[in-house]
Amino acid sequence: MDSIRLDATLTVHPRVSIRPEPFGALLYHFGTRQLSFLKDRVLLDAVRACDGTRTLAQALAEAAVPDAQVERYRRAVATLVHSTMLESRPANEVAA
Amino acid sequence: MSHADNRPEAPIDELVDEESLVEEVSIDGMCGVY
């Protein structure tokens, strides 16, 4: 689960719906029937920044994740990749 | 002197930060919960 690298390019799975909530956000995957609770708005911003054009490091920077917290957020993103809420995808696949 | 005396103290903020940012639930596992 911890294998996702900061230079990975990620995108939200097309069958995932994101609903912002006061506590952070709720993600629902229509394919796996899984719910993920994001307990932080910064993580929501980071997930939204994963649009297939940025590396994970760039997405975390876009969400203003402090340097000292990058590893913590990388692990959170790795959890979302493991549950296929996010998927690794080369940017050129998204642009095509 | 015990080992505990040599342990660096972790700031409270760091301990709180270790709380998970993501929790996952399966809808299938919620059947029968109303």
Backbone of each chain as nested JSON, in Angstrom:
{
  "chains": [
    {"id": "A", "residues": [
      {"number": 1, "name": "MET", "atoms": {"N": [0.824, -1.209, 0.0], "CA": [0.0, 0.0, 0.0], "C": [0.856, 1.254, 0.0]}},
      {"number": 2, "name": "ASP", "atoms": {"N": [2.068, 1.141, 0.551], "CA": [2.927, 2.308, 0.653], "C": [3.8, 2.487, -0.572]}},
      {"number": 3, "name": "SER", "atoms": {"N": [3.504, 1.771, -1.656], "CA": [4.433, 1.724, -2.764], "C": [4.287, 2.899, -3.725]}},
      {"number": 4, "name": "ILE", "atoms": {"N": [3.25, 3.71, -3.568], "CA": [3.056, 4.79, -4.536], "C": [4.155, 5.844, -4.348]}},
      {"number": 5, "name": "ARG", "atoms": {"N": [4.702, 6.253, -5.49], "CA": [5.84, 7.178, -5.443], "C": [5.38, 8.606, -5.698]}},
      {"number": 6, "name": "LEU", "atoms": {"N": [6.189, 9.523, -5.227], "CA": [5.846, 10.936, -5.393], "C": [5.915, 11.375, -6.858]}},
      {"number": 7, "name": "ASP", "atoms": {"N": [6.615, 10.601, -7.7], "CA": [6.682, 10.974, -9.114], "C": [5.597, 10.271, -9.947]}},
      {"number": 8, "name": "ALA", "atoms": {"N": [4.691, 9.554, -9.262], "CA": [3.592, 8.905, -9.98], "C": [2.591, 9.954, -10.451]}},
      {"number": 9, "name": "THR", "atoms": {"N": [1.996, 9.69, -11.59], "CA": [0.931, 10.558, -12.101], "C": [-0.394, 9.836, -11.861]}},
      {"number": 10, "name": "LEU", "atoms": {"N": [-1.277, 10.48, -11.134], "CA": [-2.511, 9.828, -10.71], "C": [-3.726, 10.568, -11.227]}},
      {"number": 11, "name": "THR", "atoms": {"N": [-4.821, 9.841, -11.297], "CA": [-6.091, 10.459, -11.65], "C": [-7.203, 9.768, -10.869]}},
      {"number": 12, "name": "VAL", "atoms": {"N": [-8.274, 10.477, -10.641], "CA": [-9.429, 9.883, -9.963], "C": [-10.073, 8.879, -10.916]}},
      {"number": 13, "name": "HIS", "atoms": {"N": [-10.406, 7.706, -10.402], "CA": [-11.043, 6.682, -11.228], "C": [-12.348, 7.239, -11.808]}},
      {"number": 14, "name": "PRO", "atoms": {"N": [-12.629, 6.956, -13.069], "CA": [-13.83, 7.533, -13.692], "C": [-15.143, 7.114, -13.021]}},
      {"number": 15, "name": "ARG", "atoms": {"N": [-15.136, 6.05, -12.269], "CA": [-16.37, 5.612, -11.603], "C": [-16.431, 6.057, -10.136]}},
      {"number": 16, "name": "VAL", "atoms": {"N": [-15.606, 7.025, -9.804], "CA": [-15.594, 7.544, -8.435], "C": [-16.251, 8.914, -8.379]}},
      {"number": 17, "name": "SER", "atoms": {"N": [-17.166, 9.06, -7.432], "CA": [-17.823, 10.34, -7.2], "C": [-17.259, 10.962, -5.922]}},
      {"number": 18, "name": "ILE", "atoms": {"N": [-17.017, 12.258, -5.98], "CA": [-16.453, 12.972, -4.83], "C": [-17.49, 13.95, -4.301]}},
      {"number": 19, "name": "ARG", "atoms": {"N": [-17.783, 13.822, -3.012], "CA": [-18.714, 14.773, -2.386], "C": [-18.016, 15.468, -1.226]}},
      {"number": 20, "name": "PRO", "atoms": {"N": [-17.777, 16.772, -1.352], "CA": [-17.174, 17.51, -0.232], "C": [-18.097, 17.486, 0.991]}},
      {"number": 21, "name": "GLU", "atoms": {"N": [-17.522, 17.369, 2.145], "CA": [-18.257, 17.353, 3.408], "C": [-17.543, 18.285, 4.384]}},
      {"number": 22, "name": "PRO", "atoms": {"N": [-18.245, 18.696, 5.436], "CA": [-17.588, 19.588, 6.419], "C": [-16.321, 18.971, 7.016]}},
      {"number": 23, "name": "PHE", "atoms": {"N": [-16.298, 17.654, 7.159], "CA": [-15.14, 16.993, 7.774], "C": [-14.028, 16.732, 6.767]}},
      {"number": 24, "name": "GLY", "atoms": {"N": [-14.317, 16.889, 5.477], "CA": [-13.346, 16.58, 4.433], "C": [-14.074, 16.229, 3.152]}},
      {"number": 25, "name": "ALA", "atoms": {"N": [-14.261, 14.931, 2.911], "CA": [-14.989, 14.529, 1.703], "C": [-15.341, 13.05, 1.789]}},
      {"number": 26, "name": "LEU", "atoms": {"N": [-16.327, 12.711, 0.975], "CA": [-16.755, 11.33, 0.845], "C": [-16.544, 10.916, -0.603]}},
      {"number": 27, "name": "LEU", "atoms": {"N": [-15.846, 9.813, -0.787], "CA": [-15.639, 9.269, -2.13], "C": [-16.429, 7.976, -2.245]}},
      {"number": 28, "name": "TYR", "atoms": {"N": [-17.175, 7.823, -3.334], "CA": [-17.894, 6.573, -3.56], "C": [-17.473, 5.992, -4.904]}},
      {"number": 29, "name": "HIS", "atoms": {"N": [-17.093, 4.732, -4.878], "CA": [-16.681, 4.035, -6.093], "C": [-17.847, 3.169, -6.57]}},
      {"number": 30, "name": "PHE", "atoms": {"N": [-18.428, 3.512, -7.703], "CA": [-19.588, 2.788, -8.215], "C": [-19.226, 1.382, -8.694]}},
      {"number": 31, "name": "GLY", "atoms": {"N": [-17.954, 1.135, -8.934], "CA": [-17.55, -0.193, -9.371], "C": [-17.339, -1.165, -8.222]}},
      {"number": 32, "name": "THR", "atoms": {"N": [-16.717, -0.695, -7.162], "CA": [-16.389, -1.587, -6.044], "C": [-17.354, -1.445, -4.872]}},
      {"number": 33, "name": "ARG", "atoms": {"N": [-18.242, -0.471, -4.931], "CA": [-19.182, -0.173, -3.838], "C": [-18.441, 0.139, -2.538]}},
      {"number": 34, "name": "GLN", "atoms": {"N": [-17.323, 0.793, -2.69], "CA": [-16.538, 1.199, -1.525], "C": [-16.724, 2.688, -1.281]}},
      {"number": 35, "name": "LEU", "atoms": {"N": [-16.72, 3.033, 0.002], "CA": [-16.727, 4.43, 0.419], "C": [-15.387, 4.743, 1.063]}},
      {"number": 36, "name": "SER", "atoms": {"N": [-14.868, 5.895, 0.756], "CA": [-13.674, 6.368, 1.458], "C": [-13.991, 7.722, 2.081]}},
      {"number": 37, "name": "PHE", "atoms": {"N": [-13.701, 7.841, 3.342], "CA": [-13.882, 9.106, 4.041], "C": [-12.533, 9.812, 4.095]}},
      {"number": 38, "name": "LEU", "atoms": {"N": [-12.486, 10.983, 3.496], "CA": [-11.284, 11.81, 3.614], "C": [-11.518, 12.739, 4.799]}},
      {"number": 39, "name": "LYS", "atoms": {"N": [-10.656, 12.661, 5.776], "CA": [-10.908, 13.408, 7.004], "C": [-10.153, 14.725, 7.041]}},
      {"number": 40, "name": "ASP", "atoms": {"N": [-10.016, 15.318, 5.873], "CA": [-9.192, 16.515, 5.796], "C": [-9.449, 17.186, 4.441]}},
      {"number": 41, "name": "ARG", "atoms": {"N": [-9.691, 18.487, 4.464], "CA": [-9.927, 19.235, 3.222], "C": [-8.655, 19.367, 2.38]}},
      {"number": 42, "name": "VAL", "atoms": {"N": [-7.524, 19.37, 3.038], "CA": [-6.27, 19.447, 2.28], "C": [-6.108, 18.19, 1.427]}},
      {"number": 43, "name": "LEU", "atoms": {"N": [-6.462, 17.045, 2.002], "CA": [-6.383, 15.806, 1.233], "C": [-7.364, 15.842, 0.069]}},
      {"number": 44, "name": "LEU", "atoms": {"N": [-8.536, 16.42, 0.295], "CA": [-9.497, 16.578, -0.803], "C": [-8.879, 17.415, -1.926]}},
      {"number": 45, "name": "ASP", "atoms": {"N": [-8.238, 18.509, -1.565], "CA": [-7.587, 19.352, -2.575], "C": [-6.515, 18.563, -3.33]}},
      {"number": 46, "name": "ALA", "atoms": {"N": [-5.779, 17.741, -2.597], "CA": [-4.721, 16.941, -3.231], "C": [-5.336, 15.925, -4.201]}},
      {"number": 47, "name": "VAL", "atoms": {"N": [-6.433, 15.302, -3.786], "CA": [-7.093, 14.324, -4.659], "C": [-7.598, 15.01, -5.929]}},
      {"number": 48, "name": "ARG", "atoms": {"N": [-8.196, 16.174, -5.755], "CA": [-8.7, 16.91, -6.929], "C": [-7.564, 17.34, -7.853]}},
      {"number": 49, "name": "ALA", "atoms": {"N": [-6.403, 17.574, -7.267], "CA": [-5.248, 17.984, -8.08], "C": [-4.65, 16.802, -8.853]}},
      {"number": 50, "name": "CYS", "atoms": {"N": [-5.05, 15.59, -8.487], "CA": [-4.586, 14.409, -9.216], "C": [-5.434, 14.249, -10.476]}},
      {"number": 51, "name": "ASP", "atoms": {"N": [-5.09, 15.01, -11.479], "CA": [-5.891, 15.043, -12.709], "C": [-5.165, 14.406, -13.891]}},
      {"number": 52, "name": "GLY", "atoms": {"N": [-4.105, 13.686, -13.599], "CA": [-3.379, 13.012, -14.663], "C": [-2.34, 13.874, -15.346]}},
      {"number": 53, "name": "THR", "atoms": {"N": [-2.255, 15.122, -14.941], "CA": [-1.268, 16.012, -15.559], "C": [-0.134, 16.35, -14.598]}},
      {"number": 54, "name": "ARG", "atoms": {"N": [-0.345, 16.069, -13.314], "CA": [0.662, 16.403, -12.301], "C": [1.193, 15.131, -11.66]}},
      {"number": 55, "name": "THR", "atoms": {"N": [2.416, 15.216, -11.18], "CA": [2.907, 14.139, -10.336], "C": [2.231, 14.269, -8.97]}},
      {"number": 56, "name": "LEU", "atoms": {"N": [2.34, 13.21, -8.192], "CA": [1.777, 13.28, -6.841], "C": [2.443, 14.402, -6.05]}},
      {"number": 57, "name": "ALA", "atoms": {"N": [3.751, 14.552, -6.196], "CA": [4.455, 15.623, -5.485], "C": [3.879, 16.987, -5.863]}},
      {"number": 58, "name": "GLN", "atoms": {"N": [3.585, 17.168, -7.148], "CA": [3.017, 18.447, -7.596], "C": [1.598, 18.622, -7.07]}},
      {"number": 59, "name": "ALA", "atoms": {"N": [0.836, 17.529, -7.025], "CA": [-0.537, 17.605, -6.521], "C": [-0.538, 17.976, -5.033]}},
      {"number": 60, "name": "LEU", "atoms": {"N": [0.4, 17.402, -4.276], "CA": [0.48, 17.735, -2.854], "C": [0.904, 19.192, -2.668]}},
      {"number": 61, "name": "ALA", "atoms": {"N": [1.787, 19.656, -3.52], "CA": [2.206, 21.055, -3.444], "C": [1.041, 21.979, -3.806]}},
      {"number": 62, "name": "GLU", "atoms": {"N": [0.275, 21.583, -4.815], "CA": [-0.899, 22.368, -5.234], "C": [-1.893, 22.505, -4.075]}},
      {"number": 63, "name": "ALA", "atoms": {"N": [-1.986, 21.436, -3.269], "CA": [-2.906, 21.449, -2.13], "C": [-2.288, 22.098, -0.895]}},
      {"number": 64, "name": "ALA", "atoms": {"N": [-1.088, 22.618, -1.038], "CA": [-0.387, 23.31, 0.051], "C": [-0.098, 22.386, 1.233]}},
      {"number": 65, "name": "VAL", "atoms": {"N": [0.245, 21.143, 0.932], "CA": [0.67, 20.221, 1.987], "C": [2.062, 20.641, 2.449]}},
      {"number": 66, "name": "PRO", "atoms": {"N": [2.235, 20.908, 3.743], "CA": [3.57, 21.299, 4.233], "C": [4.586, 20.18, 4.006]}},
      {"number": 67, "name": "ASP", "atoms": {"N": [5.827, 20.554, 3.779], "CA": [6.88, 19.563, 3.514], "C": [6.912, 18.47, 4.588]}},
      {"number": 68, "name": "ALA", "atoms": {"N": [6.729, 18.878, 5.827], "CA": [6.815, 17.92, 6.931], "C": [5.67, 16.911, 6.92]}},
      {"number": 69, "name": "GLN", "atoms": {"N": [4.617, 17.221, 6.153], "CA": [3.436, 16.359, 6.131], "C": [3.334, 15.535, 4.844]}},
      {"number": 70, "name": "VAL", "atoms": {"N": [4.29, 15.719, 3.945], "CA": [4.196, 15.057, 2.634], "C": [4.112, 13.547, 2.777]}},
      {"number": 71, "name": "GLU", "atoms": {"N": [4.923, 12.971, 3.637], "CA": [4.923, 11.515, 3.791], "C": [3.57, 11.018, 4.312]}},
      {"number": 72, "name": "ARG", "atoms": {"N": [2.991, 11.747, 5.231], "CA": [1.673, 11.374, 5.772], "C": [0.609, 11.393, 4.669]}},
      {"number": 73, "name": "TYR", "atoms": {"N": [0.636, 12.422, 3.847], "CA": [-0.356, 12.523, 2.769], "C": [-0.06, 11.511, 1.668]}},
      {"number": 74, "name": "ARG", "atoms": {"N": [1.226, 11.23, 1.441], "CA": [1.566, 10.203, 0.443], "C": [0.967, 8.859, 0.866]}},
      {"number": 75, "name": "ARG", "atoms": {"N": [1.061, 8.554, 2.154], "CA": [0.477, 7.298, 2.644], "C": [-1.04, 7.294, 2.475]}},
      {"number": 76, "name": "ALA", "atoms": {"N": [-1.674, 8.439, 2.731], "CA": [-3.135, 8.519, 2.568], "C": [-3.507, 8.296, 1.101]}},
      {"number": 77, "name": "VAL", "atoms": {"N": [-2.757, 8.902, 0.198], "CA": [-3.014, 8.715, -1.228], "C": [-2.769, 7.263, -1.627]}},
      {"number": 78, "name": "ALA", "atoms": {"N": [-1.753, 6.647, -1.045], "CA": [-1.472, 5.241, -1.347], "C": [-2.663, 4.365, -0.961]}},
      {"number": 79, "name": "THR", "atoms": {"N": [-3.319, 4.703, 0.132], "CA": [-4.525, 3.968, 0.543], "C": [-5.601, 4.096, -0.533]}},
      {"number": 80, "name": "LEU", "atoms": {"N": [-5.748, 5.289, -1.075], "CA": [-6.766, 5.519, -2.107], "C": [-6.41, 4.822, -3.414]}},
      {"number": 81, "name": "VAL", "atoms": {"N": [-5.132, 4.707, -3.708], "CA": [-4.702, 3.966, -4.901], "C": [-4.982, 2.477, -4.693]}},
      {"number": 82, "name": "HIS", "atoms": {"N": [-4.701, 1.994, -3.502], "CA": [-4.918, 0.577, -3.191], "C": [-6.389, 0.206, -3.359]}},
      {"number": 83, "name": "SER", "atoms": {"N": [-7.279, 1.109, -3.002], "CA": [-8.713, 0.82, -3.122], "C": [-9.27, 1.265, -4.475]}},
      {"number": 84, "name": "THR", "atoms": {"N": [-8.389, 1.651, -5.385], "CA": [-8.691, 2.069, -6.766], "C": [-9.559, 3.324, -6.851]}},
      {"number": 85, "name": "MET", "atoms": {"N": [-9.62, 4.102, -5.788], "CA": [-10.271, 5.413, -5.891], "C": [-9.434, 6.308, -6.822]}},
      {"number": 86, "name": "LEU", "atoms": {"N": [-8.137, 6.15, -6.687], "CA": [-7.204, 6.825, -7.593], "C": [-6.477, 5.754, -8.38]}},
      {"number": 87, "name": "GLU", "atoms": {"N": [-6.106, 6.09, -9.592], "CA": [-5.341, 5.134, -10.374], "C": [-4.157, 5.822, -11.023]}},
      {"number": 88, "name": "SER", "atoms": {"N": [-3.127, 5.039, -11.199], "CA": [-1.916, 5.539, -11.827], "C": [-2.133, 5.561, -13.322]}},
      {"number": 89, "name": "ARG", "atoms": {"N": [-1.849, 6.687, -13.922], "CA": [-2.077, 6.805, -15.359], "C": [-1.119, 7.82, -15.955]}},
      {"number": 90, "name": "PRO", "atoms": {"N": [-0.419, 7.427, -16.981], "CA": [0.445, 8.401, -17.645], "C": [-0.371, 9.577, -18.179]}},
      {"number": 91, "name": "ALA", "atoms": {"N": [0.178, 10.756, -18.074], "CA": [-0.548, 11.956, -18.494], "C": [-0.961, 11.899, -19.955]}},
      {"number": 92, "name": "ASN", "atoms": {"N": [-0.14, 11.259, -20.807], "CA": [-0.476, 11.253, -22.234], "C": [-1.714, 10.404, -22.527]}},
      {"number": 93, "name": "GLU", "atoms": {"N": [-2.028, 9.454, -21.612], "CA": [-3.254, 8.682, -21.784], "C": [-4.473, 9.544, -21.537]}},
      {"number": 94, "name": "VAL", "atoms": {"N": [-4.367, 10.449, -20.551], "CA": [-5.482, 11.327, -20.216], "C": [-5.706, 12.34, -21.328]}},
      {"number": 95, "name": "ALA", "atoms": {"N": [-4.602, 12.86, -21.86], "CA": [-4.707, 13.895, -22.88], "C": [-5.252, 13.338, -24.193]}},
      {"number": 96, "name": "ALA", "atoms": {"N": [-5.055, 12.05, -24.435], "CA": [-5.462, 11.465, -25.717], "C": [-6.976, 11.418, -25.859]}}
    ]},
    {"id": "B", "residues": [
      {"number": 1, "name": "MET", "atoms": {"N": [19.174, 5.142, 35.392], "CA": [18.35, 5.832, 34.377], "C": [17.677, 4.785, 33.479]}},
      {"number": 2, "name": "SER", "atoms": {"N": [16.4, 4.899, 33.27], "CA": [15.685, 3.928, 32.437], "C": [15.777, 4.321, 30.968]}},
      {"number": 3, "name": "HIS", "atoms": {"N": [15.406, 3.388, 30.102], "CA": [15.389, 3.705, 28.667], "C": [14.41, 4.832, 28.37]}},
      {"number": 4, "name": "ALA", "atoms": {"N": [13.328, 4.853, 29.128], "CA": [12.306, 5.873, 28.877], "C": [12.878, 7.268, 29.047]}},
      {"number": 5, "name": "ASP", "atoms": {"N": [13.875, 7.394, 29.924], "CA": [14.456, 8.714, 30.155], "C": [15.239, 9.207, 28.943]}},
      {"number": 6, "name": "ASN", "atoms": {"N": [15.716, 8.261, 28.116], "CA": [16.508, 8.634, 26.941], "C": [15.662, 8.842, 25.689]}},
      {"number": 7, "name": "ARG", "atoms": {"N": [14.395, 8.506, 25.779], "CA": [13.534, 8.586, 24.603], "C": [13.204, 10.045, 24.294]}},
      {"number": 8, "name": "PRO", "atoms": {"N": [13.425, 10.481, 23.059], "CA": [13.051, 11.86, 22.742], "C": [11.547, 12.035, 22.847]}},
      {"number": 9, "name": "GLU", "atoms": {"N": [11.164, 13.176, 23.369], "CA": [9.729, 13.423, 23.519], "C": [9.143, 13.85, 22.186]}},
      {"number": 10, "name": "ALA", "atoms": {"N": [8.033, 13.215, 21.8], "CA": [7.35, 13.594, 20.569], "C": [6.364, 14.698, 20.883]}},
      {"number": 11, "name": "PRO", "atoms": {"N": [6.407, 15.766, 20.124], "CA": [5.411, 16.813, 20.339], "C": [4.004, 16.259, 20.148]}},
      {"number": 12, "name": "ILE", "atoms": {"N": [3.058, 16.812, 20.884], "CA": [1.674, 16.343, 20.8], "C": [1.179, 16.418, 19.362]}},
      {"number": 13, "name": "ASP", "atoms": {"N": [1.537, 17.474, 18.641], "CA": [1.066, 17.633, 17.269], "C": [1.473, 16.455, 16.393]}},
      {"number": 14, "name": "GLU", "atoms": {"N": [2.697, 15.957, 16.603], "CA": [3.17, 14.832, 15.783], "C": [2.368, 13.574, 16.071]}},
      {"number": 15, "name": "LEU", "atoms": {"N": [2.031, 13.377, 17.338], "CA": [1.255, 12.195, 17.696], "C": [-0.134, 12.264, 17.083]}},
      {"number": 16, "name": "VAL", "atoms": {"N": [-0.751, 13.428, 17.142], "CA": [-2.08, 13.604, 16.568], "C": [-2.021, 13.403, 15.06]}},
      {"number": 17, "name": "ASP", "atoms": {"N": [-0.932, 13.859, 14.455], "CA": [-0.812, 13.76, 13.006], "C": [-0.785, 12.319, 12.507]}},
      {"number": 18, "name": "GLU", "atoms": {"N": [-0.454, 11.388, 13.381], "CA": [-0.398, 10.002, 12.938], "C": [-1.778, 9.398, 12.742]}},
      {"number": 19, "name": "GLU", "atoms": {"N": [-2.827, 10.116, 13.146], "CA": [-4.179, 9.626, 12.888], "C": [-4.386, 9.503, 11.386]}},
      {"number": 20, "name": "SER", "atoms": {"N": [-5.064, 8.442, 10.985], "CA": [-5.264, 8.207, 9.561], "C": [-6.098, 9.313, 8.929]}},
      {"number": 21, "name": "LEU", "atoms": {"N": [-5.736, 9.662, 7.715], "CA": [-6.485, 10.676, 6.969], "C": [-7.611, 10.058, 6.152]}},
      {"number": 22, "name": "VAL", "atoms": {"N": [-7.603, 8.735, 6.036], "CA": [-8.588, 8.052, 5.196], "C": [-9.185, 6.878, 5.962]}},
      {"number": 23, "name": "GLU", "atoms": {"N": [-10.5, 6.751, 5.873], "CA": [-11.155, 5.538, 6.389], "C": [-12.004, 4.968, 5.283]}},
      {"number": 24, "name": "GLU", "atoms": {"N": [-11.977, 3.662, 5.141], "CA": [-12.683, 3.022, 4.041], "C": [-13.753, 2.074, 4.554]}},
      {"number": 25, "name": "VAL", "atoms": {"N": [-14.891, 2.086, 3.867], "CA": [-16.03, 1.267, 4.254], "C": [-16.614, 0.654, 2.998]}},
      {"number": 26, "name": "SER", "atoms": {"N": [-17.033, -0.6, 3.096], "CA": [-17.735, -1.228, 1.983], "C": [-19.229, -1.102, 2.193]}},
      {"number": 27, "name": "ILE", "atoms": {"N": [-19.939, -0.671, 1.171], "CA": [-21.399, -0.577, 1.258], "C": [-21.983, -1.95, 1.577]}},
      {"number": 28, "name": "ASP", "atoms": {"N": [-21.401, -2.995, 1.001], "CA": [-21.912, -4.351, 1.233], "C": [-21.858, -4.691, 2.721]}},
      {"number": 29, "name": "GLY", "atoms": {"N": [-20.873, -4.182, 3.398], "CA": [-20.733, -4.464, 4.819], "C": [-21.717, -3.696, 5.671]}},
      {"number": 30, "name": "MET", "atoms": {"N": [-22.457, -2.772, 5.06], "CA": [-23.416, -1.961, 5.81], "C": [-24.838, -2.482, 5.657]}},
      {"number": 31, "name": "CYS", "atoms": {"N": [-25.032, -3.606, 4.953], "CA": [-26.373, -4.145, 4.764], "C": [-27.007, -4.411, 6.119]}},
      {"number": 32, "name": "GLY", "atoms": {"N": [-28.238, -3.984, 6.286], "CA": [-28.946, -4.22, 7.533], "C": [-28.727, -3.128, 8.558]}},
      {"number": 33, "name": "VAL", "atoms": {"N": [-27.922, -2.156, 8.234], "CA": [-27.71, -1.037, 9.151], "C": [-28.572, 0.122, 8.695]}},
      {"number": 34, "name": "TYR", "atoms": {"N": [-29.464, 0.556, 9.548], "CA": [-30.379, 1.652, 9.181], "C": [-30.233, 2.817, 10.144]}}
    ]}
  ]
}
